[in-house]
Amino acid sequence: MAHERILIVDDETAVVHSCTRILEQHGYVVTSRSDSTAVPDLLRRETFDLLLSDIKMPKLDGLELLKIAKEIDPHLTVVLITGFGTMEDAIRAIRLGAQGFLMKPFDMAELTSVVEDSLARRTLLRDSLRLQMLLPLLEINKMLQVSGGEISLVQQVLQIAAQEIGAARLALLAPAAPDSDVQAQAADFTQIAAVPQTSDTPNVPRPALEAAIKARQPVWLLADETTVLQTSSLPNAVGAVLPLLIKGQVAGILTAQSVGNGRAAPFGQISLDLLRVLAGQLAIIIENAQLFQQAETLRVFSADIIQNMTNGLIAIDQNQRITAFNPAAANMLGRKTTHMIGQNLAQALPHAPRLVEAFQTTLLTGQALPRTEVTVQHKNGHSLPVSINTAVLGSEKEQATPLGVVGVIEDLSEIKTLEAEHRRLDRLAALGEMSAVVAHEIRNPVAGIAAGVDYLTRKAPPGSPEAEGAALIRQEVKRVNRILEDILFVARPMQLNKADHDIINILKTVQQRCQTQIEANRVQMTVHCPDRLPLLNVDNQRLEQVFSNLVINATQAMPNGGLLKIECHLETRLNNRAWVVISVTDTGPGLATEVKQRIFEPFFTTKAKGTGLGLSVARRIIEAHGGTIQAKSKPGNGTTFIVSLPVEQRTSP
């Protein structure tokens, strides 16, 4: 059953009545007028789908009425009735927008046929207008998906739509808090785009906005300022409020007005249909913009995590080209991130074959690699222990070819150092316990030997072979006792007698004490320190023991002479804590790598008569003061021992 609205205009009352009766029998809603001059005002108040008008009428003929009607409603379908029209009238009517002609006299079949054909063409026109509006909207929608949804593009959407719909004004409102779970009210929406941009606030009654938000469906404003929710047969809709729904929530509001900006007619049915289409497209556009923004936020968040990870991260594609290489991986392998992206993994990391093999195996098998420890080479040559675990990218099916591989690399150097230190402390604990027992057991027999020698040689004359032999035995007993003292020192808990001392005075004391041996080996010793350094809360005798040991070792490393240089300075480290750093450097033959790794171990020595306890004791003393000692050396380039002692932080009384 048809519901299209038809307006019949003819100065012959009989024709009007006859056409009205026939069309109403076919279900059309018919309005008729015999006075053509009253029709323009009627068209400004109500909308019709088809105008059926005679051409020859007094006062306002059909062609002038056609022109006025098209100005009021460009989408109105017009059929002209004529009994003796000329070719000129027909051409003019077509140019003015007439869609059909009906020649008098006509019967019922001819009338209904022309009307049906004209309305069918109107339907095609409506579909064509929809496509004309949708095509540019779809193009803009693509732009929004790429750019993230700029307001300027929404403005373009409204401009295109206003032209196609014939609206005097279109506006888009958005909620102030789009992510809020609380149902928004009309007051929460603000205008973000409008055509024309004559005001920052919508010229739509607040109750209409509230009704659309509550009902979650379009609300139409009629000429008498009432609102309705019906979706068809709206002859006098002059405004519209269309909520834009995304997942059941109102994400925006489209408002439209037909009155204003030189336009005074209500919306036609085609315009109302196009408004619904526009509302649907705007909802899609807003949702796409939100999804793009969420994706962009997630991308930036993920990129920040990758860039700031303490572990290295490397990703490759299925062609083994590097697609991700974060700063931590660059630091571990001595590479630059910007130089690595796009390179072949094996070619970019020729010194890390086991690392490359882990990625290649995962790519080939499609199976993630559990945590595996490997050794890689830094670009500058030093080896670095790391762990690598890999995962497949983009392969949901077991048989699918992976799109790539991502691997996480952890620097194990600090862990390995801690493990080695733990092992060292375990060995020291066991050695200390054993040494204490052994030293105690040896000390008593040695004391007995010394007493026995004294007793046997008490009557031996001085200079006799017996007296000289006894003196030699006593000397060796003293040496054994010194060794036992060192062993017990390693084994016993450290006891420090701390006081405030100047490190420069301690170094001068050491220089005076060792001067004889320094000169005997033809070594030149220099001490370079600032005039004033902070006092250190230390055991000065223990530090003299440490630096004496370092000076004697350095002197013995240069039997044919050389240069021994002691330097000290103040530096600030973590937490703004001050440290006094003392370096002892010789020009001897240096240390082999395997020797340097074990040089602080108890009983390890390269000397023929050494006990191997000197540097072990020195390290224990320095660590008891909260400091560090380390050796730097290369074969042929001498050795430097660096002692760092913390400056005690004092609080004001």
Secondary structure, 3 states (H helix, E strand, C coil): CCCCEEEEECCCHHHHHHHHHHHHHCCCEEEEECCHHHHHHHHHHCCCCEEEEECCCCCCCHHHHHHHHHHHCCCCEEEEEECCCCHHHHHHHHHHCCCEEEECCCCHHHHHHHHHHHHHHHHHHHHHHHHHHHHHHHHHHHHHHHHCCCHHHHHHHHHHHHHHHCCCEEEEEEECCCCCCCCCCHHHEEEEEEECCCCCCCCCCHHHHHHHHHHCCCEEEECCCCEECCCCCCCCEEEEEEEEEECCEEEEEEEEECCECCECCCCCHHHHHHHHHHHHHHHHHHHHHHHHHHHHHHHHHHHHHHHHCCCEEEEEECCCEEEEECHHHHHHHCCCHHHHCCCEHHHHCCCCHHHHHHHHHHHHHCCCEEEEEEEEECCCCCEEEEEEEEEEECCCCCCCCCCEEEEEEEECHHHHHHHHHHHHHHHHHHHHHHHHHHHHHHHHHHHHHHHHHHHHCCCCCCCCHHHHHHHHHHHHHHHHHHHHHHHHHHHCCCCCCCEEECHHHHHHHHHHHCHHHHHHCCEEEEEECCCCCCCEEECHHHHHHHHHHHHHHHHHCCCCCEEEEEEEEEEECHHHCEEEEEEEEECCCCCCHHHHHHCCCCCCCCCCCCCCCHHHHHHHHHHHCCCEEEEEECCCCCEEEEEEEECCCCCCC
